[in-house]
Amino acid sequence: MNDRHIIRGGPRERQVYEYALLRVVPRVERGECINAGVLVYCRAEAYVGARTHLDEARLLALDPQADVAGVRAALRAVEGVCAGGTAAGQAAADDPGRRFRWLVAPRSTIVQPGPVHTGLTTDPAAETERLLDLLVR
């Protein structure tokens, strides 16, 4: 299998990346969830990114009392940590790998990361969008 692809006018090798879904679990005791985002980390490209999409109707079908604004805020916070800078808060000084590992650490809150999976890509940002379309939207 050839690991070289033509990207933006030049060859570029595929790189290993890791990803995890962000799940919204409105009632932890029931264990029901909806996918609401994806986190992607590519060490070779020093890339960490998140894209989110909350289907409010699906969330409210699982829990009519769900705090939609709170869930949206939590998803925006994840995107902020990935983006770095002031939006990342204390994590801004951390390298992309540390930010990814912190975000995929198991937690029992309403927004939870799923298991980490791997793949190959020539463009981690485009892969983030592709995974959002494939697994969330």
C-alpha positions as CSV (number, residue, x, y, z in Angstrom):
1,M,0.0,0.0,0.0
2,N,1.3,3.4,-0.9
3,D,1.5,5.9,2.0
4,R,2.1,8.9,-0.2
5,H,-0.7,11.1,-1.5
6,I,-0.7,14.3,-3.5
7,I,-1.8,17.2,-1.3
8,R,-1.8,20.8,-2.3
9,G,0.6,20.3,-5.1
10,G,3.2,18.1,-3.4
11,P,3.5,14.6,-1.9
12,R,2.8,14.2,1.7
13,E,3.0,11.1,3.8
14,R,0.1,9.8,5.8
15,Q,0.5,10.3,9.6
16,V,-0.9,8.3,12.4
17,Y,-3.6,10.1,14.3
18,E,-5.8,9.4,17.3
19,Y,-9.4,10.3,17.8
20,A,-12.2,10.0,20.3
21,L,-15.9,10.8,20.2
22,L,-17.4,13.3,22.6
23,R,-20.6,11.9,24.0
24,V,-23.4,13.6,25.8
25,V,-24.9,11.4,28.6
26,P,-27.7,13.5,30.0
27,R,-28.7,11.0,32.7
28,V,-25.5,9.1,33.7
29,E,-27.5,6.5,35.6
30,R,-29.3,5.4,32.4
31,G,-26.1,5.2,30.3
32,E,-27.9,6.6,27.1
33,C,-25.8,8.9,25.0
34,I,-25.6,10.8,21.7
35,N,-22.4,11.6,19.8
36,A,-21.8,15.4,19.9
37,G,-18.2,15.9,18.7
38,V,-14.9,14.5,17.8
39,L,-11.3,15.1,19.1
40,V,-8.3,14.4,16.9
41,Y,-4.7,14.4,17.8
42,C,-1.8,14.0,15.3
43,R,1.6,14.0,17.0
44,A,3.6,14.3,13.8
45,E,1.7,17.5,12.8
46,A,1.5,18.8,16.4
47,Y,-2.2,19.0,15.9
48,V,-5.1,18.7,18.3
49,G,-8.6,19.7,17.2
50,A,-12.2,19.3,18.1
51,R,-15.4,19.8,16.2
52,T,-18.8,19.6,17.8
53,H,-22.4,19.4,16.7
54,L,-25.2,19.1,19.2
55,D,-28.5,17.7,18.0
56,E,-30.7,19.4,20.5
57,A,-33.8,17.4,19.5
58,R,-32.0,14.0,20.1
59,L,-30.7,15.3,23.4
60,L,-34.1,16.4,24.6
61,A,-35.6,13.0,23.5
62,L,-33.3,11.3,25.9
63,D,-33.9,13.9,28.7
64,P,-36.5,16.6,28.3
65,Q,-35.0,18.4,31.3
66,A,-31.4,18.4,29.8
67,D,-29.4,21.6,30.3
68,V,-28.9,22.4,26.6
69,A,-27.1,25.7,27.3
70,G,-24.7,23.9,29.7
71,V,-24.0,21.1,27.3
72,R,-23.2,23.7,24.5
73,A,-20.9,25.5,26.9
74,A,-19.1,22.3,27.8
75,L,-18.6,21.5,24.1
76,R,-17.3,25.0,23.4
77,A,-14.9,24.6,26.3
78,V,-13.4,21.4,24.7
79,E,-13.0,23.3,21.4
80,G,-11.3,26.1,23.3
81,V,-8.8,23.8,25.0
82,C,-7.9,22.3,21.6
83,A,-7.5,25.7,20.0
84,G,-5.1,26.8,22.7
85,G,-4.4,30.4,23.4
86,T,-6.5,32.2,26.0
87,A,-9.5,30.0,25.2
88,A,-7.6,27.0,26.7
89,G,-7.2,28.6,30.1
90,Q,-4.6,26.8,32.2
91,A,-4.0,24.2,29.5
92,A,-2.8,26.9,27.0
93,A,0.8,26.2,28.0
94,D,0.5,22.5,27.5
95,D,1.6,20.8,24.2
96,P,-1.1,19.4,21.9
97,G,-0.6,15.8,23.2
98,R,-1.1,16.8,26.8
99,R,-4.2,18.7,26.0
100,F,-5.6,15.7,24.0
101,R,-4.8,13.3,26.9
102,W,-6.5,15.5,29.4
103,L,-9.6,15.8,27.2
104,V,-9.9,12.0,26.7
105,A,-9.4,11.1,30.3
106,P,-12.5,9.3,31.6
107,R,-15.0,11.3,33.5
108,S,-18.5,10.9,34.8
109,T,-19.9,14.2,33.7
110,I,-22.6,14.9,31.1
111,V,-20.0,15.4,28.3
112,Q,-17.8,12.3,28.2
113,P,-15.0,11.1,25.9
114,G,-15.3,7.7,24.2
115,P,-12.5,5.3,23.7
116,V,-9.5,6.4,21.7
117,H,-9.1,5.0,18.2
118,T,-6.3,5.4,15.5
119,G,-6.1,6.0,11.8
120,L,-3.9,7.5,9.1
121,T,-4.3,10.9,7.5
122,T,-2.5,13.4,5.4
123,D,-4.6,16.3,6.8
124,P,-5.6,16.1,10.5
125,A,-7.9,19.2,10.2
126,A,-9.8,17.7,7.3
127,E,-9.9,14.3,9.0
128,T,-11.6,16.1,12.0
129,E,-14.3,17.4,9.8
130,R,-14.7,14.1,8.0
131,L,-15.1,12.2,11.3
132,L,-17.7,14.8,12.5
133,D,-19.7,14.2,9.4
134,L,-19.3,10.4,9.6
135,L,-19.8,9.8,13.3
136,V,-21.8,12.8,14.7
137,R,-23.9,14.6,12.1
